[in-house]
Amino acid sequence: MTKWRFIIVASLSAFLMSCANTSDQTRSTAQTIQSDKRLFAYSESEMSRYLQRGVTHQNQVAARFGQPLGISQSGDFTYWNYLDSRVPKTRGEGKASLATLNVVFNPQGILVDYNFQSQEIPD
């Protein structure tokens, strides 16, 4: 079942990201990431500490990461999608980074599952 949830979340995320245009993504990224760190700066272990299945509530996710870039509904589940990117203006200013966070909530607003991916993009 978890494998299917992952496939569904990844597919929804890809669909939502393909629908958004670049200027909307840039604006939404700035509005979405309201914590002291950018999304791509989080480690897997930090995410697992902040996002606990069956415990974490939507309000806690919104307080830490801000409003999601996309929200969708499938059956009883609500999906929140976050995207954060960093693109250096010139070579030598660091590597480009991309991070996605997809969060699934049950009807009570409790986190059921999440998928976090963060990577640096080689030159």
MOPAC internal coordinates of N, CA, C and O (Angstrom, degrees):
PM7 1SCF
backbone

  N    0.0000 0     0.00 0     0.00 0    0    0    0
  C    1.4550 1     0.00 0     0.00 0    1    0    0
  C    1.5246 1   111.05 1     0.00 0    2    1    0
  O    1.2310 1   120.26 1   138.73 1    3    2    1
  N    1.3454 1   117.10 1   -41.27 1    3    2    1
  C    1.4589 1   120.73 1  -179.97 1    5    3    2
  C    1.5195 1   110.58 1   -62.50 1    6    5    3
  O    1.2310 1   120.29 1   142.51 1    7    6    5
  N    1.3389 1   117.05 1   -37.49 1    7    6    5
  C    1.4577 1   121.04 1   178.01 1    9    7    6
  C    1.5276 1   110.18 1   -59.62 1   10    9    7
  O    1.2310 1   120.34 1   137.04 1   11   10    9
  N    1.3250 1   116.95 1   -42.96 1   11   10    9
  C    1.4658 1   120.74 1   179.89 1   13   11   10
  C    1.5223 1   111.43 1   -67.39 1   14   13   11
  O    1.2310 1   120.48 1   141.09 1   15   14   13
  N    1.3393 1   116.69 1   -38.91 1   15   14   13
  C    1.4677 1   119.17 1   177.14 1   17   15   14
  C    1.5175 1   110.52 1   -61.10 1   18   17   15
  O    1.2310 1   120.83 1   136.08 1   19   18   17
  N    1.3411 1   116.02 1   -43.92 1   19   18   17
  C    1.4567 1   120.32 1   179.20 1   21   19   18
  C    1.5234 1   110.43 1   -59.82 1   22   21   19
  O    1.2310 1   120.40 1   134.51 1   23   22   21
  N    1.3288 1   116.84 1   -45.49 1   23   22   21
  C    1.4661 1   120.60 1   179.87 1   25   23   22
  C    1.5214 1   110.51 1   -62.24 1   26   25   23
  O    1.2310 1   120.04 1   137.05 1   27   26   25
  N    1.3158 1   117.53 1   -42.95 1   27   26   25
  C    1.4641 1   121.19 1   179.59 1   29   27   26
  C    1.5223 1   110.72 1   -64.48 1   30   29   27
  O    1.2310 1   120.27 1   133.49 1   31   30   29
  N    1.3367 1   117.08 1   -46.51 1   31   30   29
  C    1.4661 1   120.87 1  -179.47 1   33   31   30
  C    1.5169 1   110.40 1   -62.98 1   34   33   31
  O    1.2310 1   119.81 1   135.66 1   35   34   33
  N    1.3241 1   117.97 1   -44.34 1   35   34   33
  C    1.4639 1   121.10 1   179.82 1   37   35   34
  C    1.5267 1   110.81 1   -63.22 1   38   37   35
  O    1.2310 1   120.22 1   138.92 1   39   38   37
  N    1.3300 1   117.18 1   -41.08 1   39   38   37
  C    1.4668 1   120.90 1   179.13 1   41   39   38
  C    1.5204 1   111.50 1   -65.41 1   42   41   39
  O    1.2310 1   120.41 1   135.09 1   43   42   41
  N    1.3251 1   116.83 1   -44.91 1   43   42   41
  C    1.4647 1   120.02 1   178.18 1   45   43   42
  C    1.5215 1   111.11 1   -62.67 1   46   45   43
  O    1.2310 1   120.53 1   139.68 1   47   46   45
  N    1.3059 1   116.59 1   -40.32 1   47   46   45
  C    1.4582 1   120.91 1   179.21 1   49   47   46
  C    1.5206 1   110.60 1   -62.17 1   50   49   47
  O    1.2310 1   120.58 1   132.12 1   51   50   49
  N    1.3235 1   116.49 1   -47.88 1   51   50   49
  C    1.4595 1   120.48 1   179.46 1   53   51   50
  C    1.5238 1   110.76 1   -61.04 1   54   53   51
  O    1.2310 1   119.97 1   138.74 1   55   54   53
  N    1.3210 1   117.65 1   -41.26 1   55   54   53
  C    1.4575 1   121.59 1   178.86 1   57   55   54
  C    1.5233 1   111.45 1   -62.63 1   58   57   55
  O    1.2310 1   120.34 1   131.71 1   59   58   57
  N    1.3298 1   116.95 1   -48.29 1   59   58   57
  C    1.4626 1   120.37 1  -179.34 1   61   59   58
  C    1.5198 1   111.98 1   -63.15 1   62   61   59
  O    1.2310 1   120.52 1   139.78 1   63   62   61
  N    1.3208 1   116.62 1   -40.22 1   63   62   61
  C    1.4580 1   119.55 1  -179.67 1   65   63   62
  C    1.5159 1   111.69 1   -68.56 1   66   65   63
  O    1.2310 1   119.89 1   146.20 1   67   66   65
  N    1.3268 1   117.81 1   -33.80 1   67   66   65
  C    1.4535 1   119.90 1   179.38 1   69   67   66
  C    1.5229 1   111.68 1   -72.89 1   70   69   67
  O    1.2310 1   120.02 1   156.29 1   71   70   69
  N    1.3249 1   117.57 1   -23.71 1   71   70   69
  C    1.4595 1   121.45 1   180.00 1   73   71   70
  C    1.5258 1   112.46 1   -79.71 1   74   73   71
  O    1.2310 1   120.13 1   153.60 1   75   74   73
  N    1.3085 1   117.35 1   -26.40 1   75   74   73
  C    1.4673 1   120.98 1  -176.91 1   77   75   74
  C    1.5206 1   109.44 1   -82.15 1   78   77   75
  O    1.2310 1   120.58 1   -36.58 1   79   78   77
  N    1.3372 1   116.49 1   143.42 1   79   78   77
  C    1.4583 1   117.91 1   175.87 1   81   79   78
  C    1.5243 1   109.73 1   -92.40 1   82   81   79
  O    1.2310 1   120.45 1   -11.57 1   83   82   81
  N    1.3190 1   116.75 1   168.43 1   83   82   81
  C    1.4622 1   121.58 1  -171.71 1   85   83   82
  C    1.5163 1   112.79 1   -60.43 1   86   85   83
  O    1.2310 1   119.32 1   135.98 1   87   86   85
  N    1.3290 1   118.91 1   -44.02 1   87   86   85
  C    1.4619 1   119.62 1  -178.01 1   89   87   86
  C    1.5237 1   111.18 1   -65.46 1   90   89   87
  O    1.2310 1   119.88 1   143.20 1   91   90   89
  N    1.3305 1   117.83 1   -36.80 1   91   90   89
  C    1.4597 1   120.55 1   176.50 1   93   91   90
  C    1.5213 1   110.72 1   -65.27 1   94   93   91
  O    1.2310 1   120.35 1   140.00 1   95   94   93
  N    1.3363 1   116.94 1   -40.00 1   95   94   93
  C    1.4595 1   120.02 1   179.44 1   97   95   94
  C    1.5165 1   110.74 1   -64.01 1   98   97   95
  O    1.2310 1   120.09 1   136.87 1   99   98   97
  N    1.3221 1   117.43 1   -43.13 1   99   98   97
  C    1.4576 1   120.55 1  -179.14 1  101   99   98
  C    1.5150 1   110.50 1   -62.67 1  102  101   99
  O    1.2310 1   120.48 1   133.14 1  103  102  101
  N    1.3407 1   116.69 1   -46.86 1  103  102  101
  C    1.4575 1   120.36 1   179.92 1  105  103  102
  C    1.5303 1   110.49 1   -64.37 1  106  105  103
  O    1.2310 1   120.35 1   134.77 1  107  106  105
  N    1.3312 1   116.94 1   -45.23 1  107  106  105
  C    1.4555 1   120.63 1  -178.48 1  109  107  106
  C    1.5137 1   112.10 1   -64.85 1  110  109  107
  O    1.2310 1   120.23 1   143.18 1  111  110  109
  N    1.3294 1   117.16 1   -36.82 1  111  110  109
  C    1.4576 1   119.87 1   178.70 1  113  111  110
  C    1.5119 1   110.04 1   -61.01 1  114  113  111
  O    1.2310 1   120.07 1   135.52 1  115  114  113
  N    1.3205 1   117.47 1   -44.48 1  115  114  113
  C    1.4644 1   120.60 1  -179.78 1  117  115  114
  C    1.5226 1   110.68 1   -64.31 1  118  117  115
  O    1.2310 1   120.04 1   142.25 1  119  118  117
  N    1.3218 1   117.52 1   -37.75 1  119  118  117
  C    1.4548 1   120.89 1  -179.50 1  121  119  118
  C    1.5291 1   111.61 1   -76.92 1  122  121  119
  O    1.2310 1   120.47 1   147.98 1  123  122  121
  N    1.3238 1   116.72 1   -32.02 1  123  122  121
  C    1.4564 1   120.87 1  -173.49 1  125  123  122
  C    1.5194 1   112.56 1   -73.17 1  126  125  123
  O    1.2310 1   119.88 1   134.84 1  127  126  125
  N    1.3184 1   117.83 1   -45.16 1  127  126  125
  C    1.4545 1   121.05 1  -173.62 1  129  127  126
  C    1.5177 1   108.88 1   -88.36 1  130  129  127
  O    1.2310 1   120.89 1   -80.83 1  131  130  129
  N    1.3415 1   115.90 1    99.17 1  131  130  129
  C    1.4560 1   121.16 1  -176.14 1  133  131  130
  C    1.5211 1   112.30 1  -110.42 1  134  133  131
  O    1.2310 1   119.97 1   178.82 1  135  134  133
  N    1.3175 1   117.65 1    -1.18 1  135  134  133
  C    1.4580 1   119.49 1  -179.41 1  137  135  134
  C    1.5216 1   109.56 1   -81.04 1  138  137  135
  O    1.2310 1   121.10 1     0.69 1  139  138  137
  N    1.3341 1   115.50 1  -179.31 1  139  138  137
  C    1.4508 1   119.61 1  -178.28 1  141  139  138
  C    1.5231 1   112.43 1   -73.02 1  142  141  139
  O    1.2310 1   119.70 1   166.17 1  143  142  141
  N    1.3284 1   118.18 1   -13.83 1  143  142  141
  C    1.4536 1   121.71 1   178.75 1  145  143  142
  C    1.5180 1   109.91 1  -124.90 1  146  145  143
  O    1.2310 1   120.90 1   -30.07 1  147  146  145
  N    1.3213 1   115.88 1   149.93 1  147  146  145
  C    1.4509 1   120.59 1   173.05 1  149  147  146
  C    1.5208 1   108.34 1   -70.32 1  150  149  147
  O    1.2310 1   120.33 1   -23.78 1  151  150  149
  N    1.3031 1   116.98 1   156.22 1  151  150  149
  C    1.4599 1   121.81 1  -177.24 1  153  151  150
  C    1.5269 1   111.70 1   -57.12 1  154  153  151
  O    1.2310 1   120.27 1   138.60 1  155  154  153
  N    1.3461 1   117.09 1   -41.40 1  155  154  153
  C    1.4588 1   119.24 1  -177.24 1  157  155  154
  C    1.5261 1   113.11 1   -70.40 1  158  157  155
  O    1.2310 1   120.04 1   169.89 1  159  158  157
  N    1.3251 1   117.52 1   -10.11 1  159  158  157
  C    1.4629 1   120.59 1   179.51 1  161  159  158
  C    1.5311 1   112.49 1   -84.99 1  162  161  159
  O    1.2310 1   119.90 1   170.84 1  163  162  161
  N    1.3258 1   117.80 1    -9.16 1  163  162  161
  C    1.4668 1   120.89 1   179.38 1  165  163  162
  C    1.5248 1   110.25 1   -79.40 1  166  165  163
  O    1.2310 1   120.97 1   -34.57 1  167  166  165
  N    1.3100 1   115.75 1   145.43 1  167  166  165
  C    1.4650 1   121.03 1   174.44 1  169  167  166
  C    1.5309 1   108.75 1   -94.31 1  170  169  167
  O    1.2310 1   121.18 1   -13.38 1  171  170  169
  N    1.3269 1   115.35 1   166.62 1  171  170  169
  C    1.4670 1   120.36 1   176.33 1  173  171  170
  C    1.5268 1   110.81 1   -58.83 1  174  173  171
  O    1.2310 1   120.36 1   138.66 1  175  174  173
  N    1.3311 1   116.91 1   -41.34 1  175  174  173
  C    1.4706 1   119.77 1  -178.15 1  177  175  174
  C    1.5285 1   111.66 1   -67.36 1  178  177  175
  O    1.2310 1   120.21 1   143.66 1  179  178  177
  N    1.3418 1   117.20 1   -36.34 1  179  178  177
  C    1.4675 1   119.49 1   176.46 1  181  179  178
  C    1.5235 1   110.39 1   -64.97 1  182  181  179
  O    1.2310 1   120.49 1   136.80 1  183  182  181
  N    1.3216 1   116.67 1   -43.20 1  183  182  181
  C    1.4654 1   120.27 1   179.25 1  185  183  182
  C    1.5292 1   110.47 1   -60.84 1  186  185  183
  O    1.2310 1   120.34 1   137.33 1  187  186  185
  N    1.3242 1   116.96 1   -42.67 1  187  186  185
  C    1.4678 1   118.96 1  -178.92 1  189  187  186
  C    1.5258 1   111.54 1   -67.77 1  190  189  187
  O    1.2310 1   120.30 1   155.28 1  191  190  189
  N    1.3223 1   117.04 1   -24.72 1  191  190  189
  C    1.4675 1   120.50 1   175.63 1  193  191  190
  C    1.5291 1   110.97 1   -75.44 1  194  193  191
  O    1.2310 1   120.13 1   139.78 1  195  194  193
  N    1.3341 1   117.36 1   -40.22 1  195  194  193
  C    1.4666 1   121.85 1  -177.43 1  197  195  194
  C    1.5249 1   112.56 1   -81.55 1  198  197  195
  O    1.2310 1   120.15 1   148.38 1  199  198  197
  N    1.3251 1   117.33 1   -31.62 1  199  198  197
  C    1.4618 1   122.03 1  -175.16 1  201  199  198
  C    1.5204 1   109.20 1  -113.32 1  202  201  199
  O    1.2310 1   120.57 1   -82.35 1  203  202  201
  N    1.3096 1   116.52 1    97.65 1  203  202  201
  C    1.4618 1   121.39 1  -177.61 1  205  203  202
  C    1.5230 1   109.85 1  -108.74 1  206  205  203
  O    1.2310 1   121.49 1   -61.08 1  207  206  205
  N    1.3212 1   114.76 1   118.92 1  207  206  205
  C    1.4636 1   120.93 1  -179.57 1  209  207  206
  C    1.5293 1   110.21 1   -59.21 1  210  209  207
  O    1.2310 1   121.26 1   -47.95 1  211  210  209
  N    1.3375 1   115.19 1   132.05 1  211  210  209
  C    1.4562 1   120.84 1   179.14 1  213  211  210
  C    1.5150 1   114.57 1    80.68 1  214  213  211
  O    1.2310 1   119.84 1   178.85 1  215  214  213
  N    1.3320 1   117.91 1    -1.15 1  215  214  213
  C    1.4668 1   121.88 1  -176.41 1  217  215  214
  C    1.5264 1   111.99 1  -125.64 1  218  217  215
  O    1.2310 1   120.39 1   128.17 1  219  218  217
  N    1.3317 1   116.86 1   -51.83 1  219  218  217
  C    1.4642 1   121.97 1  -173.67 1  221  219  218
  C    1.5268 1   110.86 1   -68.70 1  222  221  219
  O    1.2310 1   120.45 1   -43.77 1  223  222  221
  N    1.3344 1   116.74 1   136.23 1  223  222  221
  C    1.4667 1   123.48 1  -179.25 1  225  223  222
  C    1.5320 1   109.95 1  -101.10 1  226  225  223
  O    1.2310 1   120.71 1   -23.20 1  227  226  225
  N    1.3262 1   116.25 1   156.80 1  227  226  225
  C    1.4683 1   121.78 1   177.69 1  229  227  226
  C    1.5223 1   111.82 1   -51.34 1  230  229  227
  O    1.2310 1   120.30 1   138.08 1  231  230  229
  N    1.3269 1   117.03 1   -41.92 1  231  230  229
  C    1.4670 1   120.41 1  -178.82 1  233  231  230
  C    1.5208 1   111.60 1   -60.02 1  234  233  231
  O    1.2310 1   120.24 1   143.10 1  235  234  233
  N    1.3239 1   117.15 1   -36.90 1  235  234  233
  C    1.4612 1   120.80 1   179.08 1  237  235  234
  C    1.5244 1   111.24 1   -69.00 1  238  237  235
  O    1.2310 1   120.43 1   140.97 1  239  238  237
  N    1.3198 1   116.79 1   -39.03 1  239  238  237
  C    1.4653 1   120.80 1   177.88 1  241  239  238
  C    1.5257 1   109.55 1   -65.36 1  242  241  239
  O    1.2310 1   120.39 1   134.50 1  243  242  241
  N    1.3380 1   116.87 1   -45.50 1  243  242  241
  C    1.4665 1   120.88 1   179.10 1  245  243  242
  C    1.5265 1   111.17 1   -63.23 1  246  245  243
  O    1.2310 1   119.98 1   142.29 1  247  246  245
  N    1.3244 1   117.65 1   -37.71 1  247  246  245
  C    1.4662 1   120.48 1   179.68 1  249  247  246
  C    1.5250 1   110.96 1   -65.48 1  250  249  247
  O    1.2310 1   119.87 1   143.40 1  251  250  249
  N    1.3104 1   117.85 1   -36.60 1  251  250  249
  C    1.4642 1   120.81 1  -177.96 1  253  251  250
  C    1.5215 1   112.33 1   -82.21 1  254  253  251
  O    1.2310 1   119.72 1   136.04 1  255  254  253
  N    1.3362 1   118.14 1   -43.96 1  255  254  253
  C    1.4575 1   121.57 1  -171.36 1  257  255  254
  C    1.5231 1   114.48 1  -110.66 1  258  257  255
  O    1.2310 1   119.39 1   175.15 1  259  258  257
  N    1.3151 1   118.77 1    -4.85 1  259  258  257
  C    1.4581 1   121.57 1  -179.32 1  261  259  258
  C    1.5171 1   111.37 1    82.98 1  262  261  259
  O    1.2310 1   121.06 1    11.91 1  263  262  261
  N    1.3135 1   115.57 1  -168.09 1  263  262  261
  C    1.4587 1   120.48 1   179.67 1  265  263  262
  C    1.5223 1   109.55 1   -75.65 1  266  265  263
  O    1.2310 1   119.98 1   -39.76 1  267  266  265
  N    1.3222 1   117.64 1   140.24 1  267  266  265
  C    1.4654 1   120.40 1  -177.95 1  269  267  266
  C    1.5217 1   112.45 1   -71.31 1  270  269  267
  O    1.2310 1   121.17 1   -22.10 1  271  270  269
  N    1.3235 1   115.37 1   157.90 1  271  270  269
  C    1.4557 1   122.21 1   175.94 1  273  271  270
  C    1.5253 1   109.97 1   -67.99 1  274  273  271
  O    1.2310 1   120.92 1   142.54 1  275  274  273
  N    1.3162 1   115.85 1   -37.46 1  275  274  273
  C    1.4564 1   120.39 1   179.68 1  277  275  274
  C    1.5144 1   111.06 1  -140.92 1  278  277  275
  O    1.2310 1   121.11 1   -33.64 1  279  278  277
  N    1.3296 1   115.47 1   146.36 1  279  278  277
  C    1.4620 1   122.17 1   175.56 1  281  279  278
  C    1.5198 1   106.88 1  -130.74 1  282  281  279
  O    1.2310 1   120.71 1   -47.32 1  283  282  281
  N    1.3258 1   116.25 1   132.68 1  283  282  281
  C    1.4604 1   119.75 1   176.82 1  285  283  282
  C    1.5222 1   109.37 1  -139.76 1  286  285  283
  O    1.2310 1   121.41 1   -15.56 1  287  286  285
  N    1.3120 1   114.90 1   164.44 1  287  286  285
  C    1.4628 1   121.92 1  -177.60 1  289  287  286
  C    1.5192 1   107.61 1  -127.47 1  290  289  287
  O    1.2310 1   120.52 1   -43.01 1  291  290  289
  N    1.3264 1   116.61 1   136.99 1  291  290  289
  C    1.4561 1   121.89 1   174.07 1  293  291  290
  C    1.5199 1   107.43 1  -143.03 1  294  293  291
  O    1.2310 1   120.98 1   -68.37 1  295  294  293
  N    1.3272 1   115.73 1   111.63 1  295  294  293
  C    1.4602 1   119.60 1  -174.96 1  297  295  294
  C    1.5149 1   109.60 1    61.95 1  298  297  295
  O    1.2310 1   120.70 1    50.82 1  299  298  297
  N    1.3137 1   116.28 1  -129.18 1  299  298  297
  C    1.4640 1   120.86 1   179.96 1  301  299  298
  C    1.5210 1   113.10 1   -87.24 1  302  301  299
  O    1.2310 1   119.72 1   175.51 1  303  302  301
  N    1.3166 1   118.15 1    -4.49 1  303  302  301
  C    1.4613 1   121.27 1  -172.68 1  305  303  302
  C    1.5255 1   112.64 1  -100.69 1  306  305  303
  O    1.2310 1   121.12 1   -35.90 1  307  306  305
  N    1.3311 1   115.47 1   144.10 1  307  306  305
  C    1.4603 1   123.10 1   176.18 1  309  307  306
  C    1.5214 1   107.89 1  -111.12 1  310  309  307
  O    1.2310 1   120.85 1   -45.57 1  311  310  309
  N    1.3230 1   115.99 1   134.43 1  311  310  309
  C    1.4617 1   122.44 1  -177.60 1  313  311  310
  C    1.5267 1   109.64 1  -114.23 1  314  313  311
  O    1.2310 1   120.67 1   -52.81 1  315  314  313
  N    1.3154 1   116.32 1   127.19 1  315  314  313
  C    1.4625 1   122.21 1   174.49 1  317  315  314
  C    1.5169 1   107.64 1  -111.13 1  318  317  315
  O    1.2310 1   121.04 1   -43.84 1  319  318  317
  N    1.3416 1   115.63 1   136.16 1  319  318  317
  C    1.4568 1   121.22 1  -178.45 1  321  319  318
  C    1.5212 1   110.24 1  -124.48 1  322  321  319
  O    1.2310 1   121.25 1   -50.48 1  323  322  321
  N    1.3155 1   115.21 1   129.52 1  323  322  321
  C    1.4593 1   122.89 1   177.53 1  325  323  322
  C    1.5221 1   109.15 1  -118.87 1  326  325  323
  O    1.2310 1   120.92 1   -32.54 1  327  326  325
  N    1.3199 1   115.85 1   147.46 1  327  326  325
  C    1.4583 1   122.51 1   177.59 1  329  327  326
  C    1.5157 1   107.89 1  -140.45 1  330  329  327
  O    1.2310 1   120.69 1   -44.59 1  331  330  329
  N    1.2984 1   116.29 1   135.41 1  331  330  329
  C    1.4630 1   120.92 1   175.62 1  333  331  330
  C    1.5181 1   107.73 1  -138.58 1  334  333  331
  O    1.2310 1   120.59 1   -43.37 1  335  334  333
  N    1.3113 1   116.47 1   136.63 1  335  334  333
  C    1.4576 1   119.90 1   179.36 1  337  335  334
  C    1.5189 1   110.12 1  -140.68 1  338  337  335
  O    1.2310 1   122.06 1   -25.43 1  339  338  337
  N    1.3071 1   113.66 1   154.57 1  339  338  337
  C    1.4647 1   120.60 1   175.80 1  341  339  338
  C    1.5180 1   106.11 1  -136.63 1  342  341  339
  O    1.2310 1   121.16 1   -55.78 1  343  342  341
  N    1.3103 1   115.39 1   124.22 1  343  342  341
  C    1.4552 1   120.67 1   178.84 1  345  343  342
  C    1.5222 1   107.65 1  -124.67 1  346  345  343
  O    1.2310 1   119.89 1   -61.94 1  347  346  345
  N    1.3433 1   117.82 1   118.06 1  347  346  345
  C    1.4635 1   119.52 1   179.21 1  349  347  346
  C    1.5283 1   110.56 1   -67.30 1  350  349  347
  O    1.2310 1   120.85 1   -33.80 1  351  350  349
  N    1.3194 1   115.97 1   146.20 1  351  350  349
  C    1.4678 1   120.50 1  -179.28 1  353  351  350
  C    1.5213 1   111.29 1   -70.01 1  354  353  351
  O    1.2310 1   120.56 1   144.81 1  355  354  353
  N    1.3218 1   116.53 1   -35.19 1  355  354  353
  C    1.4641 1   120.78 1   179.45 1  357  355  354
  C    1.5187 1   109.20 1  -136.93 1  358  357  355
  O    1.2310 1   121.05 1   -18.49 1  359  358  357
  N    1.3160 1   115.59 1   161.51 1  359  358  357
  C    1.4738 1   119.60 1   173.95 1  361  359  358
  C    1.5113 1   108.45 1   -60.19 1  362  361  359
  O    1.2310 1   119.73 1   -32.34 1  363  362  361
  N    1.2565 1   118.11 1   147.66 1  363  362  361
  C    1.4571 1   121.03 1   179.19 1  365  363  362
  C    1.5202 1   113.90 1    91.32 1  366  365  363
  O    1.2310 1   119.75 1   170.21 1  367  366  365
  N    1.3248 1   118.08 1    -9.79 1  367  366  365
  C    1.4692 1   121.56 1   177.58 1  369  367  366
  C    1.5228 1   111.17 1   -92.79 1  370  369  367
  O    1.2310 1   120.30 1  -162.67 1  371  370  369
  N    1.2958 1   117.02 1    17.33 1  371  370  369
  C    1.4596 1   120.69 1  -178.84 1  373  371  370
  C    1.5111 1   110.97 1   106.20 1  374  373  371
  O    1.2310 1   121.58 1    -6.01 1  375  374  373
  N    1.3099 1   114.57 1   173.99 1  375  374  373
  C    1.4588 1   120.62 1  -178.51 1  377  375  374
  C    1.5251 1   110.70 1   -91.61 1  378  377  375
  O    1.2310 1   121.68 1   -25.67 1  379  378  377
  N    1.3083 1   114.40 1   154.33 1  379  378  377
  C    1.4609 1   119.67 1   173.37 1  381  379  378
  C    1.5270 1   108.34 1   -71.03 1  382  381  379
  O    1.2310 1   120.67 1   -35.13 1  383  382  381
  N    1.3190 1   116.33 1   144.87 1  383  382  381
  C    1.4626 1   121.46 1  -179.98 1  385  383  382
  C    1.5193 1   109.24 1  -131.74 1  386  385  383
  O    1.2310 1   121.21 1   -32.52 1  387  386  385
  N    1.3081 1   115.30 1   147.48 1  387  386  385
  C    1.4557 1   121.54 1   178.20 1  389  387  386
  C    1.5208 1   108.33 1  -139.65 1  390  389  387
  O    1.2310 1   120.74 1   -45.50 1  391  390  389
  N    1.3130 1   116.19 1   134.50 1  391  390  389
  C    1.4610 1   120.85 1   177.48 1  393  391  390
  C    1.5222 1   109.31 1  -137.26 1  394  393  391
  O    1.2310 1   121.14 1   -38.83 1  395  394  393
  N    1.3229 1   115.42 1   141.17 1  395  394  393
  C    1.4608 1   121.25 1   174.52 1  397  395  394
  C    1.5256 1   108.64 1  -128.70 1  398  397  395
  O    1.2310 1   121.64 1   -36.43 1  399  398  397
  N    1.3033 1   114.47 1   143.57 1  399  398  397
  C    1.4596 1   121.34 1   175.30 1  401  399  398
  C    1.5206 1   107.02 1  -133.51 1  402  401  399
  O    1.2310 1   120.71 1   -59.50 1  403  402  401
  N    1.3183 1   116.26 1   120.50 1  403  402  401
  C    1.4598 1   122.71 1   177.62 1  405  403  402
  C    1.5178 1   107.49 1  -117.21 1  406  405  403
  O    1.2310 1   120.69 1   -55.18 1  407  406  405
  N    1.3294 1   116.29 1   124.82 1  407  406  405
  C    1.4610 1   121.44 1  -174.27 1  409  407  406
  C    1.5296 1   108.79 1  -122.92 1  410  409  407
  O    1.2310 1   120.46 1   -43.62 1  411  410  409
  N    1.3329 1   116.73 1   136.38 1  411  410  409
  C    1.4613 1   122.75 1  -179.67 1  413  411  410
  C    1.5257 1   108.46 1  -114.81 1  414  413  411
  O    1.2310 1   120.90 1   -50.31 1  415  414  413
  N    1.3538 1   115.89 1   129.69 1  415  414  413
  C    1.4662 1   121.89 1   179.71 1  417  415  414
  C    1.5228 1   110.32 1  -118.86 1  418  417  415
  O    1.2310 1   120.95 1   -32.22 1  419  418  417
  N    1.3291 1   115.79 1   147.78 1  419  418  417
  C    1.4626 1   120.72 1   174.03 1  421  419  418
  C    1.5326 1   109.05 1   -83.83 1  422  421  419
  O    1.2310 1   119.24 1    -2.78 1  423  422  421
  N    1.3414 1   119.05 1   177.22 1  423  422  421
  C    1.4681 1   120.75 1  -177.95 1  425  423  422
  C    1.5318 1   114.43 1   -59.81 1  426  425  423
  O    1.2310 1   119.99 1   158.00 1  427  426  425
  N    1.3225 1   117.62 1   -22.00 1  427  426  425
  C    1.4729 1   120.85 1   178.50 1  429  427  426
  C    1.5282 1   111.96 1   -86.61 1  430  429  427
  O    1.2310 1   120.03 1  -179.13 1  431  430  429
  N    1.3295 1   117.54 1     0.87 1  431  430  429
  C    1.4598 1   121.24 1   179.02 1  433  431  430
  C    1.5160 1   113.92 1    81.92 1  434  433  431
  O    1.2310 1   120.31 1  -163.04 1  435  434  433
  N    1.3285 1   117.01 1    16.96 1  435  434  433
  C    1.4610 1   121.80 1   179.19 1  437  435  434
  C    1.5307 1   109.13 1   -95.57 1  438  437  435
  O    1.2310 1   120.83 1   -42.33 1  439  438  437
  N    1.3262 1   116.02 1   137.67 1  439  438  437
  C    1.4529 1   121.86 1  -179.54 1  441  439  438
  C    1.5247 1   110.59 1   -63.69 1  442  441  439
  O    1.2310 1   121.23 1   -53.62 1  443  442  441
  N    1.3354 1   115.25 1   126.38 1  443  442  441
  C    1.4543 1   122.03 1   178.92 1  445  443  442
  C    1.5269 1   109.89 1  -100.40 1  446  445  443
  O    1.2310 1   120.65 1   139.45 1  447  446  445
  N    1.3304 1   116.37 1   -40.55 1  447  446  445
  C    1.4582 1   121.37 1  -177.46 1  449  447  446
  C    1.5206 1   108.68 1  -160.33 1  450  449  447
  O    1.2310 1   120.95 1   -18.04 1  451  450  449
  N    1.3302 1   115.79 1   161.96 1  451  450  449
  C    1.4561 1   120.73 1   174.18 1  453  451  450
  C    1.5160 1   109.40 1  -152.66 1  454  453  451
  O    1.2310 1   121.46 1   -20.57 1  455  454  453
  N    1.3185 1   114.81 1   159.43 1  455  454  453
  C    1.4580 1   121.95 1   175.65 1  457  455  454
  C    1.5198 1   106.75 1  -135.14 1  458  457  455
  O    1.2310 1   120.58 1   -58.20 1  459  458  457
  N    1.3184 1   116.50 1   121.80 1  459  458  457
  C    1.4609 1   122.18 1   179.53 1  461  459  458
  C    1.5172 1   108.66 1  -121.34 1  462  461  459
  O    1.2310 1   120.93 1   -50.64 1  463  462  461
  N    1.3317 1   115.82 1   129.36 1  463  462  461
  C    1.4590 1   120.87 1   176.17 1  465  463  462
  C    1.5142 1   108.42 1  -135.63 1  466  465  463
  O    1.2310 1   121.14 1   -47.65 1  467  466  465
  N    1.3126 1   115.43 1   132.35 1  467  466  465
  C    1.4575 1   121.74 1   178.80 1  469  467  466
  C    1.5158 1   108.03 1  -138.18 1  470  469  467
  O    1.2310 1   120.91 1   -47.64 1  471  470  469
  N    1.3238 1   115.87 1   132.36 1  471  470  469
  C    1.4601 1   118.26 1  -179.46 1  473  471  470
  C    1.5144 1   111.41 1  -151.92 1  474  473  471
  O    1.2310 1   121.58 1   -28.47 1  475  474  473
  N    1.3205 1   114.58 1   151.53 1  475  474  473
  C    1.4531 1   120.79 1   171.04 1  477  475  474
  C    1.5150 1   106.91 1   -91.90 1  478  477  475
  O    1.2310 1   121.01 1   -38.54 1  479  478  477
  N    1.3139 1   115.67 1   141.46 1  479  478  477
  C    1.4534 1   120.95 1  -177.88 1  481  479  478
  C    1.5228 1   107.73 1  -100.66 1  482  481  479
  O    1.2310 1   119.73 1   -57.91 1  483  482  481
  N    1.3264 1   118.12 1   122.09 1  483  482  481
  C    1.4666 1   120.17 1  -177.01 1  485  483  482
  C    1.5226 1   111.59 1   -65.51 1  486  485  483
  O    1.2310 1   121.60 1   -25.76 1  487  486  485
  N    1.3356 1   114.54 1   154.24 1  487  486  485
  C    1.4810 1   120.65 1   178.52 1  489  487  486
  C    1.5016 1   111.14 1   -62.75 1  490  489  487
  O    1.2310 1   120.10 1   180.00 1  491  490  489

